[in-house]
Amino acid sequence: MNDFKAYLVESDAGGVRAGFTRLTDAQLDAGDVTVRVHHASVNYKDALATSGKGKIIRRFPCIAGIDAVGVVEASDSPRFRAGDSVVVHSHGFGVSHHGGYAERARVPADWVNRIPDGLTPLEAITLGVAGYTAALAVDLMELNGCAPARGPVAVNGATGGVAGVAIDMLARRGYEVVAITSKPAEAQYLRELGAASIVAASELQTGSRPLESARWAAAVDNLGGEPLAGLLRTMNKDAVIASIGNAAGIELHTTVMPFILRGVRLIGVNSDNDTALREHLWQRMATDLRPQHLDRIRRVVPFDRLPSVVDDLIAGRNRGRAVIEIDAGG
Ligand SMILES: NC(=O)c1ccc[n+]([C@@H]2O[C@H](COP(=O)([O-])OP(=O)(O)OC[C@H]3O[C@@H](n4cnc5c(N)ncnc54)[C@H](OP(=O)(O)O)[C@@H]3O)[C@@H](O)[C@H]2O)c1
C-alpha cells in the first residue's frame, strides 16, 4: 500500500479541524510494530479530539483514534510477528502519535496486545479503550473490597460506551447493577445488558448536605462534576467509587465527610498502563470479565460516517460503542 486513507486533525489560527486525507507510510510516526488497521472505535476522548471541544491532541497534525484492531504487517519487536491479530490503544495513540483512524498504524510495541483466545477482533474493538477501562475499574474496585454481597453498584452515564461494558461485566459477576441515565427511554437496552434497575439522572439532583441517605456499595463514575459529588454524598459505609470520566465536568466540589465518616474510597482509573497490567486485563476480558452482550452494545459504522458519530457523542446522543470499519476488506 503506497498511500492510505486517514482522518487527520490539524490546527491553525482558525482552530482545530479534522478531515479525511491520504498519507504515506513515510508520514507515520516511528514505532516497532506496523499494523494494517481493520477497525477502530469512537470514544468520548476521540469526539473531544476531532471536534476540537477538548484539548486532547498534543501534536498537530495527528491522526485521531485512541484504539484500533488489525493485523501486524511488520514487527521489530520479538513479542509480535507478521500476521498476529492485535489491539492497539492508550499512551500517545491518537493523541501525540498518529492513531487508529487510518488504514495503517506504526506504534511502540508496548501499546500493542495480541487479541487473546476467546475474543474476535470485532469483540476486541467493541471493548477497546472503553472496555479496557471498565475492566481496570472492576479490577481495582475488587482489590479495594468490592463484592456482590456488599450491595448495589451504581453506574452513571449508563448509555455510554464505558458504562455499557461495565454494566455487562458487573452483572455477569453477580452484582446488582443500578444504571443511572439521562435517557430513561433506553431502560430496555440497559436491562438487556444486565442492569437490575434504572434511575433517571434527574432524580439524583439532591441537596448539598455533606452526607445524605446511603444507597450504593460501589459506583462506576463516568461523569465527574456534580454527578460524582452526588455519589460521594450517598455512598454506603466503606463503599468504593471508581473515578473514570468527566463527561459532566472536571470539577469536584465535595467535603471530606464521605471519607472520614463513611470510609468511602475514591479510586482513580487511568488506562495508560504497563505491559504486564495490559496483558492481565486483556486476558480477564476474554475470560472471567468477558461481557455477554457485546453484539448489543456495538454498532458498526463505515469510515466515511465517523464525523456524524462524533457529533452524536458530543451532543450526548450516543448509545453503546460505535465501531468504525476502517478497511472494509478486513
Ligand atoms: N480514565 C480513563 O483512562 C478513561 C478511559 C476511557 C474513557 N474515559 C472517560 O470516561 C467517560 C465516558 O467515556 P465514553 O467513551 O463511555 O463516553 P460516551 O460513550 O460518550 O458516554 C458518555 C455518557 O455520559 C452521559 N453524558 C454525556 N454527556 C453528558 C453531560 N454533559 N452531562 C451528563 N452526562 C453526560 C451519557 O449517558 P446517559 O445519557 O445515559 O446519562 C453518555 O452516553 C468520558 O469522560 C471519557 O473521557 C476515561
The ligand as an SDF file (V2000), in Angstrom:
LIG
                    3D

 48 52  0  0  0  0  0  0  0  0999 V2000
   -9.7680    7.3170   32.8210 N   0  0  0  0  0  0  0  0  0  0  0  0
   -9.5580    6.7950   31.6260 C   0  0  0  0  0  0  0  0  0  0  0  0
   -8.4870    6.2560   31.3270 O   0  0  0  0  0  0  0  0  0  0  0  0
  -10.7000    6.8260   30.6450 C   0  0  0  0  0  0  0  0  0  0  0  0
  -10.7880    5.8680   29.6280 C   0  0  0  0  0  0  0  0  0  0  0  0
  -11.9280    5.8660   28.8150 C   0  0  0  0  0  0  0  0  0  0  0  0
  -12.9140    6.8390   28.9940 C   0  0  0  0  0  0  0  0  0  0  0  0
  -12.7510    7.7930   29.9620 N   0  0  0  0  0  0  0  0  0  0  0  0
  -13.7980    8.8050   30.1870 C   0  0  0  0  0  0  0  0  0  0  0  0
  -14.9960    8.1390   30.5550 O   0  0  0  0  0  0  0  0  0  0  0  0
  -16.1090    8.9290   30.1600 C   0  0  0  0  0  0  0  0  0  0  0  0
  -17.0600    8.0550   29.3400 C   0  0  0  0  0  0  0  0  0  0  0  0
  -16.4370    7.7480   28.1070 O   0  0  0  0  0  0  0  0  0  0  0  0
  -17.2440    7.0020   26.9500 P   0  0  0  0  0  0  0  0  0  0  0  0
  -16.3010    6.7870   25.8360 O   0  0  0  0  0  0  0  0  0  0  0  0
  -18.0040    5.8870   27.5340 O   0  0  0  0  0  0  0  0  0  0  0  0
  -18.2770    8.1880   26.5290 O   0  0  0  0  0  0  0  0  0  0  0  0
  -19.7150    8.1030   25.8450 P   0  0  0  0  0  0  0  0  0  0  0  0
  -19.8760    6.8160   25.1390 O   0  0  0  0  0  0  0  0  0  0  0  0
  -19.9060    9.3720   25.1040 O   0  0  0  0  0  0  0  0  0  0  0  0
  -20.7030    8.0630   27.1040 O   0  0  0  0  0  0  0  0  0  0  0  0
  -20.8420    9.1230   27.9910 C   0  0  0  0  0  0  0  0  0  0  0  0
  -22.2340    9.0600   28.6060 C   0  0  0  0  0  0  0  0  0  0  0  0
  -22.2950   10.0570   29.6160 O   0  0  0  0  0  0  0  0  0  0  0  0
  -23.5560   10.6990   29.6020 C   0  0  0  0  0  0  0  0  0  0  0  0
  -23.2960   12.1090   29.2480 N   0  0  0  0  0  0  0  0  0  0  0  0
  -22.7890   12.6110   28.1130 C   0  0  0  0  0  0  0  0  0  0  0  0
  -22.6630   13.9440   28.1790 N   0  0  0  0  0  0  0  0  0  0  0  0
  -23.0770   14.2930   29.4060 C   0  0  0  0  0  0  0  0  0  0  0  0
  -23.1880   15.5240   30.1000 C   0  0  0  0  0  0  0  0  0  0  0  0
  -22.8280   16.6850   29.5330 N   0  0  0  0  0  0  0  0  0  0  0  0
  -23.6620   15.5150   31.3560 N   0  0  0  0  0  0  0  0  0  0  0  0
  -24.0130   14.3560   31.9360 C   0  0  0  0  0  0  0  0  0  0  0  0
  -23.9440   13.1640   31.3250 N   0  0  0  0  0  0  0  0  0  0  0  0
  -23.4700   13.1370   30.0860 C   0  0  0  0  0  0  0  0  0  0  0  0
  -24.4100    9.9880   28.5850 C   0  0  0  0  0  0  0  0  0  0  0  0
  -25.0510    8.9070   29.2640 O   0  0  0  0  0  0  0  0  0  0  0  0
  -26.5800    8.9590   29.7750 P   0  0  0  0  0  0  0  0  0  0  0  0
  -27.3470    9.7670   28.7690 O   0  0  0  0  0  0  0  0  0  0  0  0
  -27.0070    7.5270   29.8110 O   0  0  0  0  0  0  0  0  0  0  0  0
  -26.5790    9.5730   31.1390 O   0  0  0  0  0  0  0  0  0  0  0  0
  -23.3740    9.3970   27.6420 C   0  0  0  0  0  0  0  0  0  0  0  0
  -23.8590    8.2830   26.9410 O   0  0  0  0  0  0  0  0  0  0  0  0
  -15.5490   10.1190   29.3950 C   0  0  0  0  0  0  0  0  0  0  0  0
  -15.4380   11.2320   30.2450 O   0  0  0  0  0  0  0  0  0  0  0  0
  -14.1710    9.6370   28.9850 C   0  0  0  0  0  0  0  0  0  0  0  0
  -13.2760   10.6960   28.7410 O   0  0  0  0  0  0  0  0  0  0  0  0
  -11.6740    7.7960   30.7730 C   0  0  0  0  0  0  0  0  0  0  0  0
  1  2  1  0
  2  3  2  0
  2  4  1  0
  4  5  1  0
  4 48  2  0
  5  6  2  0
  6  7  1  0
  7  8  2  0
  8  9  1  0
  8 48  1  0
  9 10  1  0
  9 46  1  0
 10 11  1  0
 11 12  1  0
 11 44  1  0
 12 13  1  0
 13 14  1  0
 14 15  2  0
 14 16  1  0
 14 17  1  0
 17 18  1  0
 18 19  2  0
 18 20  1  0
 18 21  1  0
 21 22  1  0
 22 23  1  0
 23 24  1  0
 23 42  1  0
 24 25  1  0
 25 26  1  0
 25 36  1  0
 26 27  1  0
 26 35  1  0
 27 28  2  0
 28 29  1  0
 29 30  1  0
 29 35  2  0
 30 31  1  0
 30 32  2  0
 32 33  1  0
 33 34  2  0
 34 35  1  0
 36 37  1  0
 36 42  1  0
 37 38  1  0
 38 39  2  0
 38 40  1  0
 38 41  1  0
 42 43  1  0
 44 45  1  0
 44 46  1  0
 46 47  1  0
M  CHG  2   8   1  16  -1
M  END
$$$$
